[in-house]
Amino acid sequence: MDTEVHSLRSKITGYEYLISIALPAFYQRDQAARFPVLYLLDANATFATVSETARLFQFTNQSSQFLIAGVALTSKQQIDHMRFRNSAFSPTPSEKTDADWKKMLNVDLHTGEAPRFLRSLKEEIIPLVDATYRTSPERGIAGWSMSGLFAGYALLNSPEIFQRYLLVSPSLWWDDNLLLKQAAQLANDGPQKGRNVFIAYGSEEEKDIVEPAQEMARVLRKHSGAQVELRTAEGENHYSGLALNYSRGLRSLFPPPRPAVSNGDPKPQ
């Protein structure tokens, strides 16, 4: 998969983003074609795995053609990425979490920045991608753990931005299961209707990941009108199940336009 990178200093959040673009396998084949975009959060940790998996799927017709826009920080310091994900992906402030970070790591954390980051996605990152590449109006968002929490937040609070949602081991426990309570108030004919949602976790994960994920799938099916798929990676934990769950999610949300090639080299086009 051809990859290009861009940097963007946000006027909304103050962060400097590194936007990594993985072009669809057949992007150059048809210069008039436009492609959906999957916005991948935590890209510093997941972009290589997810983009190469997508490349293989697209080349062998295991999925449709789509572009990946990975979102991370330009910083090379791991602590900066950890601070970013815990601040930008959390929907509400947590004084305890902020205090714990200060005490243990001497790091100033500002949880509850999800509303500002969502606005930055909508007003800064997406326009940059749309202006630079041949994109269609179809968009997805993908996240793991805290960024999976953010993907759920986007579904419930701004469902007009994305049509496809990939939540891997989402941290739905945040703020006493805040998003579960919000989802229970949805209406079947509301703006989430018709959205495609894929939720996955490992069978060996902690209960605070597994049970809220199961409940979110149940609540969305009952109250939102969204199309929801829930999958379990047997024998896998919060880390070992990441690649498998992303693999399943990509094929679920971006199914192939024709029967897939199951093995061997791709057939001639």
KENUVEX-216817 format. One line per field, with one value per residue: x, y, z of N, C-alpha, C in turn; residue number from 0; residue in three letters. Coordinates in steps of 0.2 Angstrom, whole numbers. Atoms other than C-alpha are relative to their C-alpha. Layout:
% residues N
n_px = [X/...]
n_py = [Y/...]
n_pz = [Z/...]
ca_px = [X/...]
ca_py = [Y/...]
ca_pz = [Z/...]
c_px = [X/...]
c_py = [Y/...]
c_pz = [Z/...]
nulo = [NUM/...]
torkol = [ala/...]
This chain:
% residues 269
n_px = [4/-3/1/-2/1/1/0/5/0/7/2/5/-2/-7/-5/-3/2/-3/5/-3/5/-1/5/3/-4/1/1/-3/2/6/-1/6/3/-1/0/2/-6/1/-4/-2/-3/-5/-3/-7/0/4/0/-4/4/6/-1/-2/5/5/-3/1/8/2/-4/3/8/3/4/0/-6/1/-6/0/-4/-2/-1/-4/-4/-7/-5/-3/0/5/4/4/6/4/4/4/6/4/3/4/5/4/6/1/-6/-1/-5/-4/-5/-5/-5/-4/-5/-5/-3/-4/-4/-1/2/6/5/6/6/6/-1/3/4/-5/-3/5/0/-6/1/5/-1/-7/-3/4/0/-6/0/5/-3/-6/1/7/4/7/3/1/-5/0/-5/-3/-4/-1/-1/2/3/6/5/1/4/7/2/2/6/6/0/-1/1/1/-7/-2/5/-2/-3/-3/-2/-4/-1/1/0/6/1/-2/5/6/4/4/2/5/6/2/2/7/5/1/7/-1/0/-4/-5/-4/3/-4/-7/-3/-4/-4/-3/-3/-4/-3/4/-4/0/3/8/2/0/4/7/3/1/6/6/1/2/7/4/1/4/7/2/-3/2/-6/-1/-5/-3/-4/-4/-5/-6/-1/-7/-4/1/0/-6/-1/6/1/-1/5/6/0/1/7/4/-1/4/7/2/-2/0/-2/5/1/-2/-7/-5/-1/-7/-4/-1/6/1/-1/5]
n_py = [-6/-6/-4/-7/-3/-7/-3/-5/-4/-1/-7/2/4/-2/5/0/6/4/4/5/2/6/0/6/4/-2/-7/-3/3/-4/-7/-4/3/-2/6/-1/-1/2/-4/4/-3/4/2/1/7/4/-2/5/6/-1/-2/6/5/-2/1/7/2/-3/3/7/0/2/-6/-6/-5/-6/-4/-1/-6/1/-6/0/-6/0/1/7/3/4/-3/-5/4/3/-5/-2/5/0/-6/-2/6/1/-5/-4/-1/5/-3/5/3/-6/0/6/-1/-5/3/6/-1/-8/-3/-3/3/-4/4/-3/-4/3/-5/-5/4/2/-6/0/5/-3/-6/-1/6/3/-4/1/6/-1/-5/3/6/1/3/0/-2/5/0/4/-2/6/-2/5/-3/-7/-3/4/-4/-6/2/0/-7/-4/3/-3/-7/-3/6/-2/0/6/5/6/-1/6/0/6/0/-7/-2/-3/-1/-6/-5/4/2/-5/0/4/-4/-4/4/3/-5/-1/2/5/-4/-5/0/6/5/2/0/7/0/6/0/6/0/7/3/-1/-7/-1/-1/-7/-1/5/-1/-6/1/4/-4/-6/4/2/-6/-3/4/-1/-7/-5/1/1/6/1/7/1/6/2/3/5/2/-6/-5/-7/-2/5/0/-6/1/4/-4/-4/4/1/-7/-3/4/-1/-7/-1/7/-1/-1/7/5/-1/6/2/1/0/-7/-3/1/-6/-4]
n_pz = [0/0/-6/0/-7/-1/-7/-1/-6/-1/-3/-4/-6/-1/1/6/2/6/4/4/5/4/6/2/5/7/0/6/6/3/-3/-2/-6/-7/-4/-7/-4/-6/-5/-5/-6/-3/6/-2/-3/4/7/4/0/3/7/4/0/5/6/2/1/6/6/1/0/-6/-2/5/0/-4/-3/-7/-2/-7/-4/-6/-1/3/-5/0/-7/-2/-5/3/3/-6/-2/5/1/-6/0/5/1/-5/0/-6/-5/-6/-4/-3/5/1/-6/0/5/-3/-6/2/6/0/7/-1/4/0/3/2/6/6/4/4/5/5/4/4/5/5/3/2/3/6/6/3/4/6/5/2/3/4/-5/0/-6/-5/-4/-6/-5/-4/-6/-4/-7/-1/6/1/-4/4/6/-2/-1/6/2/-4/0/7/4/7/2/2/1/-3/-6/-2/-7/-2/-8/-2/-7/-2/-8/-2/-3/-2/6/3/7/0/-3/5/6/-2/1/7/3/5/7/0/5/0/4/6/-1/-1/-6/-1/-6/-1/-6/-1/-5/-6/-2/-7/0/1/7/3/-2/4/8/1/-2/5/6/-1/-1/7/4/-3/-1/5/7/3/2/-5/0/-6/1/-5/2/-6/-2/1/-5/2/5/5/5/4/7/2/0/5/6/1/0/7/4/-1/2/7/3/7/4/4/-4/-2/2/-7/-1/6/3/3/7/5/0]
ca_px = [0/7/10/11/12/7/9/-5/-4/-22/-29/-42/-33/-15/-8/3/-4/5/-7/-2/-11/-12/-19/-30/-22/-29/-29/-19/-29/-45/-41/-59/-63/-66/-64/-71/-59/-56/-49/-38/-34/-19/-10/8/4/-8/-5/8/-3/-19/-13/-4/-18/-30/-17/-18/-37/-39/-26/-35/-53/-55/-62/-67/-55/-53/-41/-34/-29/-20/-20/-6/6/22/31/43/41/30/24/17/6/0/-5/-13/-24/-29/-34/-41/-51/-59/-77/-77/-64/-58/-49/-43/-35/-27/-20/-14/-4/4/8/15/23/24/14/0/-15/-31/-45/-61/-54/-65/-77/-62/-54/-70/-71/-53/-57/-72/-65/-46/-41/-55/-55/-36/-38/-53/-43/-28/-35/-50/-61/-80/-92/-92/-81/-76/-67/-57/-50/-43/-45/-46/-48/-61/-70/-68/-76/-91/-92/-92/-106/-117/-113/-109/-116/-117/-97/-95/-105/-94/-87/-74/-72/-58/-58/-66/-64/-82/-80/-75/-85/-96/-101/-106/-108/-119/-131/-131/-134/-150/-158/-157/-172/-173/-176/-163/-147/-138/-150/-141/-124/-113/-104/-91/-87/-74/-64/-53/-61/-46/-49/-54/-73/-73/-69/-79/-96/-98/-94/-107/-120/-116/-119/-136/-141/-137/-146/-162/-161/-151/-157/-138/-132/-121/-109/-101/-86/-75/-57/-56/-40/-34/-31/-31/-15/-14/-32/-29/-23/-36/-50/-45/-44/-61/-68/-60/-69/-85/-86/-78/-84/-78/-88/-87/-83/-66/-51/-48/-30/-16/-12/-25/-34/-31/-42]
ca_py = [0/17/28/47/58/75/86/97/110/110/128/119/107/114/97/94/79/66/60/44/40/22/23/10/-5/1/20/24/12/23/42/46/34/40/30/29/34/25/36/26/32/27/26/27/9/2/10/-3/-18/-11/-4/-19/-30/-19/-19/-38/-39/-26/-34/-51/-45/-49/-31/-16/-2/11/24/24/40/36/50/52/65/70/68/53/52/38/48/61/48/41/58/62/46/48/66/68/51/53/61/68/75/63/72/56/50/68/67/49/54/69/58/43/51/70/73/85/76/85/72/76/83/72/86/97/82/77/95/95/79/87/104/101/83/77/93/90/73/77/91/80/64/57/53/49/55/38/38/26/28/14/14/2/4/22/27/13/23/39/30/26/44/50/37/44/62/66/51/62/62/44/29/15/12/-1/-3/-15/-18/-1/7/9/8/26/38/24/17/34/30/15/26/38/24/18/35/33/32/18/32/43/48/32/22/13/16/0/-4/-18/-21/-34/-40/-55/-68/-66/-48/-40/-39/-20/-22/-38/-34/-16/-21/-34/-22/-8/-21/-26/-8/-1/-16/-12/7/15/7/4/-12/-20/-35/-41/-53/-62/-67/-83/-86/-68/-53/-34/-34/-51/-49/-32/-38/-52/-40/-27/-40/-45/-27/-22/-36/-33/-14/-15/-31/-35/-30/-48/-65/-65/-75/-86/-91/-91/-76/-64/-68/-57/-42]
ca_pz = [0/-5/10/11/27/32/47/54/68/75/79/89/101/99/95/80/71/59/46/38/22/15/-3/-9/-19/-35/-32/-48/-59/-62/-60/-59/-45/-27/-12/6/20/36/50/61/78/89/72/80/87/74/57/50/55/49/33/27/32/21/7/6/8/-6/-18/-16/-16/2/4/-6/-10/3/10/27/36/52/65/78/84/76/93/94/113/119/134/123/113/130/136/120/119/137/135/118/118/134/134/151/164/177/191/199/182/180/198/196/181/190/205/196/180/184/168/167/160/154/152/144/127/116/111/105/96/87/81/75/66/57/54/51/48/36/25/23/17/6/-2/-5/-11/-22/-7/-7/6/15/30/44/61/70/87/100/119/123/105/103/117/106/91/101/107/89/85/99/97/79/69/53/52/50/43/49/66/71/90/96/115/118/135/138/157/156/168/175/158/152/134/138/148/133/120/130/127/108/96/83/69/75/66/71/60/46/53/53/69/72/90/95/110/116/127/139/142/159/163/162/143/139/148/142/124/125/133/120/106/114/118/100/92/103/103/88/72/68/60/74/73/89/88/101/98/108/118/115/127/126/115/107/99/91/74/73/78/66/52/55/57/40/31/39/36/19/11/-6/-21/-29/-22/-13/-18/-3/-6/-19/-30/-36/-52/-67/-67]
c_px = [4/-1/3/-2/0/0/-5/0/-8/-1/-5/2/8/5/3/-1/5/-6/3/-5/2/-5/-2/4/0/-2/2/-4/-6/1/-6/-4/1/-1/-2/7/-1/5/2/4/6/5/8/1/-3/0/3/-4/-6/0/2/-5/-5/3/-1/-7/-2/3/-3/-7/-3/-4/-1/6/-2/7/1/4/1/2/4/3/7/5/3/0/-7/-5/-5/-6/-4/-4/-5/-6/-4/-4/-5/-5/-5/-6/-1/6/-1/6/4/5/5/5/4/6/5/4/5/6/2/-2/-7/-5/-6/-6/-6/0/-4/-4/4/3/-4/-1/6/0/-4/2/7/2/-4/0/7/0/-5/3/6/-1/-7/-4/-8/-3/-1/7/-1/5/1/4/0/1/-3/-3/-6/-6/-2/-5/-7/-3/-2/-7/-6/-1/0/-1/0/8/2/-6/2/4/3/3/3/1/-1/0/-6/-2/1/-6/-6/-4/-4/-3/-6/-7/-3/-3/-7/-5/-1/-6/2/0/4/6/5/-3/4/7/3/5/3/3/4/5/3/-3/4/1/-3/-8/-2/1/-5/-8/-2/0/-6/-7/0/-3/-8/-4/-1/-5/-8/-2/2/-2/7/0/6/3/5/4/5/6/2/8/5/-2/0/5/0/-6/0/0/-6/-7/-1/-1/-7/-5/1/-4/-7/-3/1/0/1/-6/-2/3/8/4/3/7/4/1/-6/-1/1/-6/-2]
c_py = [6/4/7/3/7/2/6/3/2/7/-2/-3/2/-6/0/-8/-3/-4/-4/-2/-6/0/-7/-4/2/7/3/-4/4/7/3/-3/4/-5/2/1/-3/4/-4/3/-4/-3/-1/-7/-5/1/-6/-6/1/1/-5/-6/2/-1/-7/-2/4/-3/-7/0/-2/6/4/4/6/3/0/6/-1/7/-2/6/-1/-1/-7/-2/-4/3/5/-3/-2/6/2/-4/1/7/1/-5/0/6/5/1/-5/3/-5/-2/6/0/-6/1/5/-3/-5/2/7/3/3/-3/4/-4/4/4/-3/5/4/-4/-2/6/1/-5/3/6/1/-6/-2/5/-1/-6/0/4/-3/-6/-1/-4/0/2/-5/0/-5/3/-7/2/-6/3/7/3/-4/4/6/-2/-1/6/3/-3/4/7/4/-5/2/0/-6/-5/-7/1/-7/1/-6/1/7/1/3/1/7/4/-5/-2/6/-1/-6/3/5/-4/-2/5/1/-2/-4/4/6/0/-5/-5/-1/0/-8/0/-7/1/-7/0/-7/-3/0/7/1/1/7/2/-4/2/7/0/-4/4/5/-3/-1/7/4/-4/2/8/5/-1/-2/-8/-2/-7/0/-7/-1/-4/-5/-1/7/5/7/2/-5/0/6/-2/-4/4/5/-3/-1/6/3/-4/1/7/1/-6/1/1/-6/-5/0/-6/-2/-2/0/8/2/-2/6/4/1]
c_pz = [0/6/-1/7/-1/7/0/7/1/4/6/7/2/-1/-7/-2/-6/-3/-5/-5/-4/-6/-1/-5/-7/-1/-7/-6/-4/3/1/6/7/5/7/4/7/5/6/5/3/-6/1/2/-5/-8/-5/-1/-4/-7/-4/0/-6/-7/-3/-1/-7/-7/-2/0/6/3/-5/1/5/3/7/2/8/3/7/1/-3/5/0/8/2/5/-3/-3/6/3/-5/0/6/1/-5/-2/5/0/5/4/5/5/3/-5/-1/6/0/-5/3/5/-2/-5/0/-7/2/-6/0/-3/-2/-6/-6/-4/-5/-5/-5/-4/-4/-5/-6/-4/-3/-4/-6/-6/-3/-4/-6/-5/-4/-5/-3/5/-2/6/6/4/6/5/4/6/5/7/1/-7/-3/4/-4/-6/2/2/-6/-3/3/-1/-6/-5/-8/-3/-3/-1/2/6/2/7/2/7/3/8/2/7/2/4/2/-5/-3/-6/0/2/-6/-6/2/-1/-8/-3/-6/-7/1/-5/0/-5/-6/0/1/5/1/7/2/6/1/6/7/3/7/-1/-2/-8/-3/1/-3/-7/-2/1/-6/-6/1/0/-7/-4/2/-1/-6/-7/-4/-1/4/-1/6/-1/6/-3/6/1/0/5/-3/-6/-5/-5/-4/-7/-3/-1/-5/-7/-1/-1/-7/-5/1/-2/-7/-4/-7/-5/-4/4/1/-2/7/1/-7/-2/-3/-7/-4/0/-8]
nulo = [0/1/2/3/4/5/6/7/8/9/10/11/12/13/14/15/16/17/18/19/20/21/22/23/24/25/26/27/28/29/30/31/32/33/34/35/36/37/38/39/40/41/42/43/44/45/46/47/48/49/50/51/52/53/54/55/56/57/58/59/60/61/62/63/64/65/66/67/68/69/70/71/72/73/74/75/76/77/78/79/80/81/82/83/84/85/86/87/88/89/90/91/92/93/94/95/96/97/98/99/100/101/102/103/104/105/106/107/108/109/110/111/112/113/114/115/116/117/118/119/120/121/122/123/124/125/126/127/128/129/130/131/132/133/134/135/136/137/138/139/140/141/142/143/144/145/146/147/148/149/150/151/152/153/154/155/156/157/158/159/160/161/162/163/164/165/166/167/168/169/170/171/172/173/174/175/176/177/178/179/180/181/182/183/184/185/186/187/188/189/190/191/192/193/194/195/196/197/198/199/200/201/202/203/204/205/206/207/208/209/210/211/212/213/214/215/216/217/218/219/220/221/222/223/224/225/226/227/228/229/230/231/232/233/234/235/236/237/238/239/240/241/242/243/244/245/246/247/248/249/250/251/252/253/254/255/256/257/258/259/260/261/262/263/264/265/266/267/268]
torkol = [met/asp/thr/glu/val/his/ser/leu/arg/ser/lys/ile/thr/gly/tyr/glu/tyr/leu/ile/ser/ile/ala/leu/pro/ala/phe/tyr/gln/arg/asp/gln/ala/ala/arg/phe/pro/val/leu/tyr/leu/leu/asp/ala/asn/ala/thr/phe/ala/thr/val/ser/glu/thr/ala/arg/leu/phe/gln/phe/thr/asn/gln/ser/ser/gln/phe/leu/ile/ala/gly/val/ala/leu/thr/ser/lys/gln/gln/ile/asp/his/met/arg/phe/arg/asn/ser/ala/phe/ser/pro/thr/pro/ser/glu/lys/thr/asp/ala/asp/trp/lys/lys/met/leu/asn/val/asp/leu/his/thr/gly/glu/ala/pro/arg/phe/leu/arg/ser/leu/lys/glu/glu/ile/ile/pro/leu/val/asp/ala/thr/tyr/arg/thr/ser/pro/glu/arg/gly/ile/ala/gly/trp/ser/met/ser/gly/leu/phe/ala/gly/tyr/ala/leu/leu/asn/ser/pro/glu/ile/phe/gln/arg/tyr/leu/leu/val/ser/pro/ser/leu/trp/trp/asp/asp/asn/leu/leu/leu/lys/gln/ala/ala/gln/leu/ala/asn/asp/gly/pro/gln/lys/gly/arg/asn/val/phe/ile/ala/tyr/gly/ser/glu/glu/glu/lys/asp/ile/val/glu/pro/ala/gln/glu/met/ala/arg/val/leu/arg/lys/his/ser/gly/ala/gln/val/glu/leu/arg/thr/ala/glu/gly/glu/asn/his/tyr/ser/gly/leu/ala/leu/asn/tyr/ser/arg/gly/leu/arg/ser/leu/phe/pro/pro/pro/arg/pro/ala/val/ser/asn/gly/asp/pro/lys/pro/gln]
